[in-house]
Amino acid sequence: RRLQLGDPEGLVREALSACPLKGCVDEILKRYFASGGKASESAFRATPLPNIGQQFAAKLTMVGNFVEVYLAKRGHPGRIGLNLLEKIQPPTLASLYGAMLAGVDCVLMGAGIPRSIPRVLDELAEGRATELKMDVTGASREDDFKDRFDPADFMPAGNSLKRPAFIAIVASTVLAKTMAKRAEGQVDGLVVEGPPAGGHNAPPRGPLQLNEKGEPIFGERDHADLAEIRKLELPFWLAGSFGRPGRLAEAKALGAAGIQAGTAFAFCEESGLRAEYKASTIAKSRLQQVEVFTDPNASPTGFPFKVLKASGTLSDTEVYESRQRVCDLGYLRTAYRREDGKVGYRCPAEPVDDYLRKGGKFEDTVGRKCVCNGLMSAIGLEQQRDGQTEPTLLTAGIDA
């Protein structure tokens, strides 16, 4: 989409010129670069949905990750990490390889149990083919749904890369122990994330209970036992309202190597969030008027999702209800086994009739928001569709 806006600062094309995947780069530039930019009222050209085995989607994902890491590393000697969700599986292998081509220093991954990722990083670093088991709803024991990726399809054989450190994002002691003791390869650290963190949260343990606002109630079981975490002898960072003054020192006193802070950086001048949302949120924060709602239904993943309330965004009931449902980015779709034994994809935020036709349940569609399009809008890359602009979805931690 930045290419379709004409890449006015030339940064994307600078990164593309450094990308070794020349054939992929040429194909992407030919398809998407618009000199001078598209007309403001015209739609962005579509990208292929990230299905298992979709070749052009894999190329676009590889190159996109290369560009992001290249630009993030540009002009300083600091280390750069890549944060992926285990739950978003089809783009994972291509994402990792593209980021590694740009020299990514660290991979962080949560929203699931990323046990296989350390092995994948080892194999990609050695230039070997790798595979990842796909979670497919309704799959039988006989089914073998996997995504496979071979670097030799894109780079000369034997091309070795730096293996980035791997840090698992966990919300419980049980998951921390699983990653430390049962992962397929070396885990280099843990981010221990609590319920106040922005974005997706791990669901509360036990039966779901809601407070008077309709938010999930988190209890003691939803906070990791740091005494047990320390016994794992892995460096760990604490996340979830640790971005405020004094909490770094507190984290270190608890044995942590440091903190992960997201909200403070999401609203800093250098972030990609649209300037008007940063300014209005900071102004409201100073007046203690920010409201963050932990929505149990918003995300198609089924995980609770922190929604920052702001007028004109999907947090407004009127805006949400007036938006026509469409699923044209497809990152949060769930793979399911069709009657013919092949893989299909569905999303509870897609048009309801489509979801039901694919075997989904109506109750799963209630209150679901299009996180994919909403977050693209939040960074100023909103789609134009039939004269309508895709509304924004904002997320932030409780620290906001």
SVG drawing of the C-alpha trace seen along z (x, -y; Angstrom):
<svg xmlns="http://www.w3.org/2000/svg" viewBox="-26 -17 52 59">
<polyline fill="none" stroke="black" stroke-width="0.4" points="0.0,0.0 2.9,-2.4 4.1,-1.6 0.6,-2.4 0.8,-5.7 3.9,-6.4 6.4,-5.8 7.0,-9.6 10.1,-9.4 11.6,-6.5 12.2,-4.4 10.4,-1.3 12.2,-1.3 15.5,-1.8 14.9,1.3 13.7,3.2 16.9,2.3 18.8,4.0 16.7,7.1 18.4,10.2 15.1,11.6 15.3,9.7 12.7,11.7 10.2,11.2 11.0,7.5 10.5,6.9 7.2,8.7 6.0,6.7 7.1,3.3 5.4,4.1 2.1,5.0 1.9,2.3 4.2,-0.7 2.3,-3.8 4.5,-6.7 3.0,-9.8 0.5,-7.7 -3.0,-6.4 -6.0,-8.8 -7.1,-9.4 -10.6,-8.1 -9.6,-5.0 -9.1,-1.6 -5.8,0.0 -5.1,3.0 -5.9,6.3 -3.3,8.6 -3.8,12.4 -5.2,13.9 -2.5,15.7 -3.5,19.3 -1.3,22.3 0.7,22.8 -0.2,19.4 3.0,18.6 2.6,14.9 1.4,14.2 4.6,15.9 6.7,13.7 4.9,10.6 5.3,11.7 9.0,12.4 9.8,9.1 7.5,7.2 9.3,8.5 12.7,7.8 11.6,4.2 10.3,3.7 13.4,5.1 15.8,3.3 14.2,0.0 14.0,0.6 17.8,1.4 18.7,-1.6 21.0,-4.2 21.8,-2.8 23.6,0.2 20.7,1.3 19.0,4.7 15.7,5.2 13.1,7.8 10.1,9.2 6.9,10.0 4.6,12.6 1.4,14.3 1.5,18.1 -2.2,18.1 -1.6,16.5 0.1,19.5 0.1,19.3 2.5,16.3 4.9,17.5 7.6,19.3 7.9,16.7 7.8,13.9 10.7,15.5 12.8,16.0 12.3,12.5 13.2,11.0 16.2,13.2 17.4,12.1 17.5,8.5 19.4,9.6 16.7,9.6 18.2,10.0 15.3,11.5 12.0,13.2 9.2,12.8 6.1,14.9 3.0,15.5 -0.8,15.9 -0.4,19.7 2.3,22.2 5.2,21.6 7.1,24.8 8.2,25.4 9.6,22.0 13.1,22.5 13.6,25.5 12.3,23.6 14.8,20.8 17.6,23.3 16.6,24.9 16.2,21.6 19.5,20.3 21.2,23.3 19.4,22.8 17.4,26.0 13.8,26.7 11.4,26.5 7.7,27.1 5.1,26.1 2.1,28.0 -1.1,26.2 -4.0,26.0 -7.1,27.1 -10.5,27.2 -12.1,30.6 -8.9,32.4 -8.7,36.1 -5.8,38.1 -5.1,39.2 -4.8,35.6 -1.4,34.1 -1.9,30.4 1.5,28.7 3.0,25.6 6.4,26.2 9.1,23.7 12.4,24.2 14.8,21.3 16.4,23.0 13.3,21.9 14.4,18.3 18.1,18.2 21.2,20.2 21.5,23.6 23.7,23.5 23.0,19.9 23.3,19.6 21.9,16.8 22.3,15.5 19.9,17.4 18.0,14.8 17.4,15.2 13.9,16.6 11.8,15.2 8.4,16.7 5.6,14.5 3.8,16.3 1.0,15.5 1.2,18.4 3.7,20.5 2.5,23.6 3.2,22.2 6.6,20.8 7.6,24.3 6.3,25.8 8.4,23.5 11.5,23.9 11.4,27.7 9.5,28.9 10.3,26.5 11.9,27.9 15.2,26.1 16.7,23.3 14.5,20.7 16.6,17.7 14.2,15.9 10.6,15.2 8.3,12.2 5.8,12.7 2.8,10.7 -0.1,9.8 -3.7,8.9 -3.2,5.1 -1.2,5.4 -2.6,4.0 -3.6,5.9 -4.7,9.5 -4.7,11.0 -4.6,14.6 -8.2,15.7 -8.8,15.9 -8.3,19.4 -11.4,21.2 -15.1,20.4 -15.4,17.0 -16.9,14.4 -17.6,10.7 -17.6,7.6 -20.3,5.0 -18.8,3.4 -18.8,6.7 -15.1,7.3 -13.5,10.7 -12.5,10.9 -8.9,11.9 -7.9,13.6 -4.8,14.7 -4.5,17.8 -4.0,15.4 -0.7,14.0 2.5,16.1 4.3,17.2 7.6,15.4 9.3,17.6 8.7,20.6 9.7,18.5 13.1,17.7 13.7,21.4 13.7,21.9 17.0,19.9 16.0,18.1 16.2,14.3 12.7,12.9 11.0,9.5 7.8,8.3 5.0,6.8 1.6,5.3 1.6,1.8 5.4,1.9 6.0,-1.2 5.5,-3.7 8.2,-5.3 9.5,-3.0 8.3,0.2 11.6,1.1 13.4,1.0 10.5,3.1 10.9,5.7 14.6,6.0 14.1,6.4 11.8,9.3 14.6,11.0 13.6,9.8 16.1,8.8 13.9,5.8 10.5,4.9 8.5,4.9 6.7,1.6 4.2,1.2 1.7,-1.6 4.2,-4.3 5.9,-3.6 2.7,-3.3 1.9,-6.9 5.4,-8.4 6.2,-10.7 8.1,-8.1 5.4,-5.4 3.3,-4.7 0.0,-5.4 -1.9,-8.3 -0.9,-11.6 -4.5,-12.7 -5.1,-9.6 -1.8,-10.0 -2.5,-13.7 -6.1,-13.1 -5.1,-10.1 -2.2,-11.9 -4.5,-14.9 -7.2,-12.6 -4.6,-10.7 -3.3,-13.9 -6.9,-14.6 -7.4,-11.0 -10.2,-10.6 -8.9,-7.6 -11.1,-4.5 -9.7,-1.1 -12.2,1.7 -11.1,5.3 -13.5,6.7 -14.2,10.4 -15.9,10.5 -14.0,8.0 -11.2,10.2 -12.0,13.0 -9.4,15.1 -11.6,15.4 -8.9,13.9 -9.9,10.8 -8.7,7.7 -8.0,4.2 -10.0,1.6 -9.2,-2.1 -12.4,-4.0 -12.3,-7.0 -15.1,-8.7 -15.4,-7.8 -13.7,-4.4 -15.0,-0.9 -15.4,-1.4 -18.5,-3.4 -21.6,-1.2 -22.9,-3.3 -19.7,-3.1 -19.4,0.6 -23.0,1.3 -22.8,-0.8 -19.7,0.9 -20.4,3.5 -18.7,6.8 -16.0,7.9 -12.9,10.2 -10.3,9.1 -7.1,9.3 -7.7,12.5 -4.9,12.7 -7.1,13.8 -9.1,16.5 -9.3,20.0 -8.4,22.9 -11.0,25.7 -11.4,29.1 -13.9,29.1 -16.1,32.0 -13.8,32.8 -10.9,33.1 -9.2,29.9 -8.5,26.8 -11.0,24.0 -10.8,20.6 -13.4,18.7 -13.5,15.7 -16.3,14.8 -15.9,11.2 -16.6,11.9 -20.1,11.6 -22.4,13.7 -23.9,15.7 -20.5,16.6 -19.4,17.8 -22.5,19.9 -22.1,21.4 -18.7,22.6 -20.0,24.3 -19.5,21.6 -21.9,20.8 -24.0,17.6 -23.1,16.8 -19.4,16.6 -20.1,13.7 -21.8,11.4 -19.7,8.3 -16.7,9.4 -14.7,6.6 -12.5,6.6 -9.1,6.3 -7.2,6.6 -8.8,3.6 -9.2,1.6 -5.4,1.8 -4.5,0.9 -6.6,-2.2 -5.0,-3.1 -1.6,-3.5 -3.1,-5.6 -3.4,-2.8 -7.2,-2.4 -9.0,-0.9 -11.5,-2.8 -14.5,-0.7 -17.6,-1.9 -17.1,-5.5 -16.7,-4.4 -13.5,-4.5 -12.6,-1.5 -13.0,-2.7 -10.1,-2.5 -9.7,-0.1 -7.3,-1.3 -5.7,0.8 -3.7,-0.2 -2.7,1.2 -4.3,0.1 -1.3,-2.3 -2.9,-4.7"/>
</svg>
